[in-house]
Amino acid sequence: MSDVTRAKHGRPVHHWRRDLIELAALFTAVAVADTVADLIGHGPDGTALLVISAVALAATAGFHTWWARRHGHAPPTGDTGTRPLPHGEQAGPADQRARTPDPVAAESTLWRMRTTVKDEPGSLAALCTALAGQRVDILSLQTHPLAEGTVDEFLLRAPGTLEGSEITRAVARSGGADTWIERADTHDLVDAPTRVLGLATRTALDAAELPLALRQLLGRCTIRSLPAVPLGGGRGPEGVPVEGVLEDTVMRLRAPEGGVITVERPYLPFTPTEFARARALVELDARLGPRVPRSQDVLTLAEGHDITVRRADTGDLEAAVAMHERCSPRTLSMRYHGPVGDADRYLNHLLSPRFGRTLAVQTASGRIVGLGHLLWDGDETEVALLVEDTWQRRGIGGELLERLVAMAAEAGCASVYAVTQSSNTGMVAAMRGLGLPLDYQIEEGTLVITARLDASVEETEAAVAITKAEAP
């Protein structure tokens, strides 16, 4: 029987040579069978001849099979090239599986990595070769020259199945030392000059952005602003020169108002390049002076009163002190967890944009009746509220808290916490009204409520559902 295949243009092609060989094999087999039948019928050695004929037929069949495989039309084993389907034909299930990319192979992970290499020709090439051997793609590279070598900072895209420890081992084998690696996200794809310019712009618009800009510039670190004169009096921090001080994992910079800004990152030493960038941001802040965006929102409360919510700073100190004087001792005790002395100095600290952001609620007459603070506490963030007695239970505290938490989320904070007393039902209800996962801790008789801002969508939806179910 003839073999029919299709050429690239789709028309059938007959292979006449294969047909001729098959016919020749068939005639040979018939002739041999006829000869054997004659010999068996007329000779005494019929059994032996029958065995010989069987062997001959088996050999013929084997030769035919070998020839068919040698000159078949399937592609050879090493041929993996793809070919277009004939016009009008569709791929079968097997073809579709072969052409669908493996989702596991398609996944990738972004990493930020920093390592120190010798300052000699070929050291960086060896490092890049080691990363290529792990199928790691280098998206960006920054170099920080040091006296004893060069610190190379990479943004990498690696296969999703590749662990960070495997990358660091490959880097160590290629000569990298003091390697540090952590997961990155799409925000890190922005090149360094663009990111620095963006942080400088934010700092220029708002003095409260300086600690956040430093944190985003330097990665995970602890930033503390120490005033020149402590709140409780006494001796302030040791002064630093104008050019600042860099000590391995700690840098100290002179704050514009006379205090000290301390930045600490225990897990990774700062480079001179990072120190110069941080110092430039602080100098920009000092040259621009105090500044707070003056945007404001007018809201109407349920009973019909209009209030204005706006940013506040030290220029509102007199009005804030006047509000303190109108608050009852119990309200002040709830806010400050005890007697309040030297309110002027304490409020001056809270209202300073150097230590966080403050929102003020004022009436149509301009009188401040509520304050909300978002305070940068090292690598944590605290929220605090104070509402004048006659304006409580009107939704002002909840409005302030929602806006402060939104600011914290925009700044990239993972969580915020509030320190209050268990009897402060208003603050507890306001925190629960956020619809975020909450953690409760009692520390020395004080209630600390922490709201997680980096929770997954599923966790947040579940928390909102629980909050609604428990609501009266």
C-alpha positions in Angstrom: 0.0 0.0 0.0 1.2 3.4 -0.9 2.4 6.1 1.6 0.9 9.6 1.2 2.2 12.7 2.9 1.8 16.4 2.5 4.4 18.9 1.4 4.7 22.5 2.8 2.1 23.7 0.3 -0.4 21.2 1.5 -0.8 19.0 -1.7 -0.4 15.2 -1.4 2.9 13.7 -2.5 3.4 10.0 -3.5 6.8 8.4 -2.8 7.1 6.0 -5.7 10.4 4.5 -4.6 9.0 3.2 -1.4 6.0 1.7 -3.3 8.4 -0.1 -5.7 10.5 -1.6 -2.9 7.3 -2.9 -1.1 6.1 -4.5 -4.4 9.5 -6.1 -5.0 9.5 -7.5 -1.5 6.0 -8.9 -2.0 6.9 -10.7 -5.3 10.1 -12.1 -3.8 8.1 -13.5 -0.9 5.6 -15.1 -3.3 8.4 -16.6 -5.4 10.2 -18.1 -2.4 7.0 -19.5 -1.1 6.2 -21.2 -4.4 9.7 -22.7 -4.7 9.5 -24.0 -1.2 6.1 -25.6 -1.8 7.4 -27.4 -4.9 10.5 -28.7 -3.1 8.5 -29.8 -0.1 6.0 -31.6 -2.3 8.7 -33.5 -4.4 11.7 -34.0 -2.0 12.4 -35.9 1.2 13.9 -32.8 3.1 10.6 -31.0 3.3 10.9 -30.1 7.0 14.3 -28.5 6.7 13.3 -26.5 3.7 10.2 -25.2 5.6 12.4 -23.9 8.4 14.7 -22.2 5.9 11.7 -20.5 4.2 10.5 -19.2 7.5 13.9 -17.7 8.3 13.9 -16.1 4.8 10.5 -14.5 5.4 11.5 -13.2 8.8 14.6 -11.6 7.3 12.6 -10.0 4.6 10.1 -8.6 7.1 13.0 -7.2 9.2 14.6 -5.6 6.2 11.3 -3.9 5.3 10.8 -2.6 8.8 14.4 -1.1 8.9 13.9 0.5 5.6 10.5 2.0 6.6 12.0 3.6 9.7 15.1 4.9 7.9 13.1 6.6 5.2 9.9 7.5 7.2 8.5 11.0 7.3 8.6 11.8 11.0 11.2 14.4 12.0 14.5 13.0 13.4 14.9 12.9 17.2 17.0 16.0 17.4 14.7 18.2 15.3 12.8 20.5 17.7 12.1 23.3 15.2 8.5 24.5 15.0 6.7 24.5 11.8 3.4 26.2 10.8 0.3 24.1 10.5 -1.2 23.6 7.0 -3.8 26.1 6.1 -7.2 25.2 7.6 -5.8 22.7 10.2 -6.0 23.2 13.9 -3.7 22.1 16.6 -4.8 19.0 18.6 -4.6 18.8 22.3 -1.0 17.5 22.2 0.1 20.4 20.0 -1.7 22.9 22.3 0.1 21.6 25.3 3.4 21.8 23.6 2.9 25.4 22.6 1.5 26.6 25.9 4.3 28.2 28.0 4.9 26.6 31.4 3.4 29.0 34.0 6.0 28.0 36.6 8.9 28.7 34.2 7.3 32.0 33.3 7.2 33.3 36.9 10.0 35.5 38.1 11.0 37.3 41.3 12.6 40.7 41.7 15.6 41.0 44.1 17.7 43.8 45.5 21.3 42.6 46.1 24.4 44.4 47.3 27.8 42.8 47.4 31.4 43.9 47.7 34.0 42.9 45.1 37.7 43.6 44.6 38.5 46.7 42.7 40.4 45.0 39.9 39.7 44.1 36.3 37.5 41.1 35.7 35.9 41.0 39.2 32.5 42.4 38.0 32.6 40.2 34.9 33.0 37.1 37.0 30.1 38.1 39.2 27.8 38.7 36.1 28.9 35.3 34.7 27.9 33.6 37.9 24.5 35.3 37.9 24.0 34.3 34.2 24.7 30.8 35.2 21.7 30.9 37.5 19.5 32.4 34.8 19.4 35.7 36.6 18.8 38.9 34.6 20.5 42.1 35.8 18.0 45.0 35.4 20.1 47.8 36.9 23.5 48.2 38.5 25.0 50.9 40.7 28.6 51.0 41.9 29.8 52.6 45.2 33.6 52.8 45.2 35.3 52.3 48.6 38.9 52.4 49.7 39.1 48.6 50.0 36.9 47.6 47.1 33.7 48.4 45.3 30.1 47.9 46.5 27.8 46.8 43.6 24.1 47.2 44.1 21.9 45.2 41.7 18.3 44.9 40.8 17.8 41.4 39.6 15.0 39.3 38.0 15.4 35.7 38.8 13.3 32.5 38.1 10.6 32.2 40.7 11.9 28.8 41.9 15.4 30.3 42.6 15.9 31.1 46.3 17.9 34.1 47.5 20.4 31.8 49.3 21.2 30.1 46.0 22.0 33.5 44.5 24.2 34.5 47.4 26.1 31.2 47.2 26.8 31.8 43.5 27.9 35.3 44.2 30.3 34.1 47.0 31.9 31.5 44.6 32.5 34.3 42.1 34.3 36.5 44.6 31.5 38.6 46.2 31.7 39.3 49.9 29.4 40.8 52.6 26.4 40.0 50.3 23.0 41.2 51.3 19.8 40.4 49.4 16.1 41.1 49.9 12.9 41.0 47.8 12.1 44.0 45.6 9.0 45.2 44.0 8.0 47.2 40.9 8.8 50.5 42.5 12.5 49.6 42.5 12.4 49.5 38.7 12.6 53.3 38.7 16.2 54.3 38.2 18.1 55.9 41.0 18.4 59.5 39.7 14.6 59.6 39.0 13.8 58.3 42.4 16.1 60.8 44.2 14.6 63.7 42.2 11.1 62.5 43.2 12.0 62.4 46.9 13.6 65.8 46.6 10.3 67.2 45.2 8.2 65.7 47.9 10.6 67.1 50.6 10.4 70.5 49.0 6.6 70.5 49.2 6.3 69.3 52.7 8.7 69.4 55.6 7.2 66.3 57.1 8.4 64.3 54.1 12.0 64.4 55.1 12.1 61.3 57.4 10.0 59.4 54.8 12.3 60.5 52.0 15.3 59.3 53.9 13.7 56.0 54.6 12.8 55.4 51.0 16.2 56.5 49.9 18.2 54.2 52.2 15.9 51.2 52.5 14.9 49.6 55.8 16.4 51.8 58.5 15.5 53.5 61.8 15.3 57.3 61.7 15.1 59.4 64.9 14.9 63.1 65.2 16.3 64.4 68.5 15.4 68.0 69.4 18.1 70.3 70.6 16.3 70.7 73.9 14.5 67.6 75.2 10.8 67.9 76.2 11.6 67.2 79.9 14.5 69.6 79.9 18.1 68.6 80.6 20.9 68.1 78.2 20.3 67.7 74.5 22.1 65.3 72.1 25.7 65.9 71.2 26.0 68.3 68.3 27.3 67.2 64.9 29.3 69.2 62.4 27.6 70.7 59.4 28.9 68.0 57.1 27.5 65.3 59.3 29.1 62.1 60.6 29.2 58.6 59.0 30.1 55.7 61.2 29.7 52.4 59.4 26.0 51.6 60.0 25.1 54.9 61.6 24.9 58.4 60.1 24.2 61.5 62.0 23.1 64.7 60.3 22.5 68.2 61.7 18.7 68.9 61.7 17.6 72.3 60.3 16.1 73.4 63.6 19.3 72.6 65.6 18.7 69.0 66.7 20.2 65.8 65.3 18.8 63.3 62.8 20.1 59.8 63.4 19.8 57.1 60.8 20.7 53.6 61.7 20.8 50.4 59.6 22.5 47.6 61.5 22.3 45.0 58.8 24.2 46.9 56.1 26.9 49.7 56.3 26.2 52.9 54.6 28.3 53.9 51.6 29.7 57.4 51.1 27.4 57.8 48.1 24.3 57.1 50.3 25.7 59.5 52.9 26.1 62.3 50.3 22.5 61.8 49.0 21.0 61.9 52.5 23.0 65.0 53.4 21.8 66.7 50.2 18.2 66.0 51.2 18.7 67.4 54.7 20.4 70.5 53.2 17.5 71.1 50.8 15.1 70.9 53.7 17.1 73.4 55.8 17.3 75.9 52.9 13.6 75.8 52.3 12.6 76.4 55.9 9.3 75.4 57.6 6.5 74.6 55.1 3.3 72.7 55.2 0.7 72.2 52.4 -2.3 74.5 53.0 -4.9 72.3 51.4 -8.1 71.9 53.4 -11.5 70.1 53.3 -14.8 71.5 54.5 -17.1 68.8 55.9 -20.6 68.9 57.2 -21.4 67.0 60.3 -24.6 65.0 60.9 -26.2 67.9 62.9 -25.4 70.4 60.2 -22.3 72.1 61.4 -19.5 72.8 58.9 -15.9 72.0 60.0 -12.6 72.3 58.2 -9.9 69.7 58.2 -6.4 70.9 57.4 -2.7 70.4 58.0 -1.3 72.1 61.2 2.1 73.1 62.3 3.8 75.2 65.0 2.1 78.3 63.7 -1.1 76.8 65.3 0.5 76.5 68.8 -1.5 79.3 70.4 -4.8 77.9 69.2 -3.9 74.4 70.2 -3.0 75.5 73.7 -6.3 77.3 74.0 -8.1 74.1 73.0 -6.2 72.2 75.8 -7.5 74.8 78.3 -11.1 74.1 77.3 -10.6 70.3 77.6 -11.5 68.5 80.8 -8.8 66.8 82.9 -10.3 63.4 82.0 -10.1 64.1 78.3 -6.5 65.2 78.6 -5.7 62.2 80.8 -7.2 59.9 78.1 -4.9 61.5 75.5 -1.7 61.9 77.4 -2.1 58.9 79.9 -1.7 61.2 82.9 -1.3 64.8 84.0 -0.1 67.2 81.3 2.5 69.7 82.4 4.3 72.3 80.3 1.7 72.0 77.5 3.4 74.7 75.3 6.6 72.7 74.9 4.9 69.4 74.5 2.5 70.7 71.8 5.4 72.5 70.0 7.0 69.1 69.6 3.8 67.4 68.4 3.0 70.2 65.9 6.5 70.2 64.4 6.5 68.6 60.9 9.9 67.2 61.7 8.4 64.6 63.9 5.3 63.7 61.9 2.1 65.2 60.5 -0.8 66.9 62.3 -4.3 67.5 61.2 -6.5 70.2 62.8 -10.3 70.5 62.9 -11.5 74.0 63.2 -15.0 75.5 63.2 -16.4 78.2 61.0 -15.1 80.8 63.5 -11.5 79.5 63.2 -11.4 77.8 66.6 -9.5 74.5 66.7 -11.7 71.8 68.3 -9.7 68.6 67.4 -6.1 67.5 66.7 -4.8 64.3 65.1 -1.2 63.4 65.1 0.8 60.9 62.9 4.2 60.6 64.6 7.3 59.0 63.2 8.5 56.8 66.0 11.8 55.3 64.7 10.7 52.6 62.3 7.1 52.6 63.7 4.2 55.0 63.3 1.9 56.2 66.1 -1.5 57.9 65.7 -3.0 60.0 68.5 -6.3 62.0 68.7 -7.6 64.8 70.9 -11.2 66.2 70.5 -12.6 68.9 72.7 -15.3 67.6 75.1 -18.3 69.5 73.6 -17.4 68.2 70.1 -17.0 64.5 70.9 -19.2 61.7 69.6 -19.9 63.6 66.3 -17.6 61.5 64.1 -14.7 64.0 64.2 -12.3 61.4 65.8 -13.1 58.8 63.2 -12.6 61.3 60.3 -9.2 62.3 61.7 -8.2 58.7 62.2 -9.1 57.6 58.7 -7.2 60.5 57.1 -4.1 59.8 59.3 -4.1 56.1 58.4 -4.4 57.0 54.7 -1.3 59.3 55.1 0.6 56.4 56.7 -0.4 54.0 54.0 0.7 56.5 51.3 4.0 56.9 53.1 4.6 53.1 52.9 4.1 52.4 56.6 3.4 48.7 57.3 1.3 49.5 60.5 0.2 52.2 62.9 -0.4 51.9 66.6 -2.4 53.9 69.1 -1.7 54.0 72.8 -4.7 54.6 75.0 -6.7 53.3 78.0 -9.2 50.4 77.8 -11.8 52.8 79.1 -11.3 55.1 76.1 -14.2 53.5 74.2 -14.2 56.3 71.6 -10.6 55.5 70.5 -11.2 51.8 70.5 -14.4 52.2 68.4 -12.5 54.5 65.9 -9.7 52.0 65.4 -12.2 49.2 64.9 -14.1 51.3 62.4 -11.0 51.3 60.1 -11.9 47.8 58.9 -8.2 46.7 59.2 -6.7 43.7 61.1 -6.0 44.8 64.7 -3.7 43.5 67.4 -4.4 44.3 71.1 -1.7 44.4 73.8 -1.8 45.5 77.4 1.5 47.0 78.5 1.7 48.3 82.1 -2.0 48.9 82.2 -2.1 50.7 78.9 -3.8 49.4 75.8 -1.8 49.4 72.6 -3.9 48.8 69.4 -1.9 48.1 66.2 -3.6 48.3 62.8 -1.8 46.4 60.0 -1.8 48.4 56.7 0.0 45.7 54.7 -2.6 43.0 55.2 -3.8 41.1 52.1 -7.2 41.9 50.5 -8.7 38.7 51.9 -7.7 39.5 55.4 -9.0 43.1 55.1 -12.3 41.9 53.7 -12.7 39.4 56.6 -11.9 42.1 59.2 -14.5 44.4 57.7 -17.1 41.6 57.7 -16.3 40.9 61.4 -16.5 44.6 62.3 -19.9 44.9 60.6 -21.2 41.8 62.2 -20.2 43.0 65.7 -21.6 46.5 65.2 -24.7 47.2 67.2 
